């Protein structure tokens, strides 16, 4: 459960950090958006190292599924776009994969 919470926290930090760059480059927002963005991306990398795993690749794989689901939630909550069925199906499949990786006994 702790690994799942860390994956969620890492996803929020990464999406928020990347979104600030999106706002700057794609939406013409102030470059000041980059300051919290860089801090979020540093937090993302640090949080990712805290996921309980003997191998970085396994932690990144589990995180990837959570990232996909969190991105769909971001789409809805922060961009005001209701996820469509394929978005939800893909996020569900990704979370199933993440759950298999996180819950498998080692």
C-alpha positions as CSV (number, residue, x, y, z in Angstrom):
1,X,0.0,0.0,0.0
2,X,2.9,2.4,0.8
3,X,4.3,1.8,-2.7
4,X,0.9,2.6,-4.3
5,X,0.7,5.9,-2.3
6,X,4.3,6.8,-3.4
7,X,3.4,6.1,-7.0
8,X,0.3,8.4,-6.7
9,X,2.4,11.1,-5.1
10,X,5.1,10.7,-7.8
11,X,2.5,10.9,-10.6
12,X,1.0,14.1,-9.2
13,X,4.4,15.7,-8.9
14,X,5.5,14.6,-12.4
15,X,2.2,15.6,-14.1
16,X,2.2,19.0,-12.3
17,X,5.8,19.6,-13.3
18,X,5.2,18.7,-16.9
19,X,2.0,20.7,-17.0
20,X,3.9,23.9,-16.1
21,X,6.1,23.4,-19.1
22,X,3.0,22.7,-21.2
23,X,1.5,25.9,-20.0
24,X,4.6,27.9,-20.8
25,X,5.4,26.4,-24.2
26,X,1.9,25.6,-25.6
27,X,-0.3,28.2,-23.9
28,X,2.1,31.1,-23.8
29,X,2.1,31.5,-20.0
30,X,4.8,33.2,-18.1
31,X,8.2,31.5,-17.8
32,X,7.7,31.8,-14.0
33,X,5.5,28.7,-14.3
34,X,8.9,26.8,-14.7
35,X,10.0,27.5,-11.1
36,X,7.3,25.3,-9.4
37,X,7.5,23.0,-12.4
38,X,11.2,22.2,-11.8
39,X,10.5,21.8,-8.1
40,X,7.7,19.3,-8.9
41,X,10.0,17.4,-11.2
42,X,12.7,17.2,-8.6
43,X,10.1,16.0,-6.0
44,X,8.9,13.4,-8.6
45,X,12.4,11.9,-9.0
46,X,13.0,11.8,-5.3
47,X,9.6,10.2,-4.5
48,X,10.2,7.6,-7.2
49,X,13.4,6.4,-5.4
50,X,11.3,5.7,-2.3
51,X,9.1,3.0,-3.9
52,X,9.9,-0.3,-2.3
53,X,11.7,-2.3,-5.0
54,X,15.0,-4.0,-5.5
55,X,15.2,-2.8,-9.1
56,X,14.6,0.7,-10.5
57,X,13.0,-0.8,-13.7
58,X,10.4,-2.6,-11.7
59,X,9.5,0.5,-9.7
60,X,9.3,2.5,-12.9
61,X,7.0,-0.1,-14.5
62,X,4.6,-0.1,-11.6
63,X,4.7,3.7,-11.5
64,X,3.9,3.9,-15.2
65,X,0.5,2.3,-14.7
66,X,-0.4,4.7,-11.9
67,X,0.9,7.6,-14.0
68,X,-1.5,6.7,-16.8
69,X,-4.5,6.6,-14.5
70,X,-3.4,9.8,-12.7
71,X,-3.1,11.6,-16.1
72,X,-6.7,10.7,-16.9
73,X,-7.8,12.1,-13.5
74,X,-5.7,15.3,-14.3
75,X,-7.5,15.6,-17.6
76,X,-10.8,15.7,-15.8
77,X,-10.0,17.7,-12.7
78,X,-7.5,20.3,-14.0
79,X,-8.3,20.5,-17.7
80,X,-12.0,20.2,-17.5
81,X,-12.3,17.4,-20.0
82,X,-14.4,14.4,-19.0
83,X,-12.5,11.1,-19.7
84,X,-14.0,9.0,-22.5
85,X,-14.5,5.2,-22.4
86,X,-11.1,4.5,-24.1
87,X,-9.4,6.8,-21.5
88,X,-11.0,4.9,-18.6
89,X,-10.4,1.5,-20.2
90,X,-6.7,2.2,-20.8
91,X,-6.3,3.6,-17.3
92,X,-7.9,0.5,-15.8
93,X,-5.7,-1.8,-17.8
94,X,-2.6,0.2,-16.8
95,X,-3.7,0.0,-13.1
96,X,-4.2,-3.7,-13.4
97,X,-0.6,-4.1,-14.7
98,X,0.7,-1.8,-11.9
99,X,-1.2,-3.9,-9.3
100,X,0.3,-7.1,-10.6
101,X,3.8,-5.7,-10.4
102,X,3.4,-4.1,-7.0
103,X,1.6,-7.1,-5.4
104,X,3.7,-9.9,-6.8
105,X,5.6,-11.7,-4.1
106,X,9.4,-11.5,-4.5
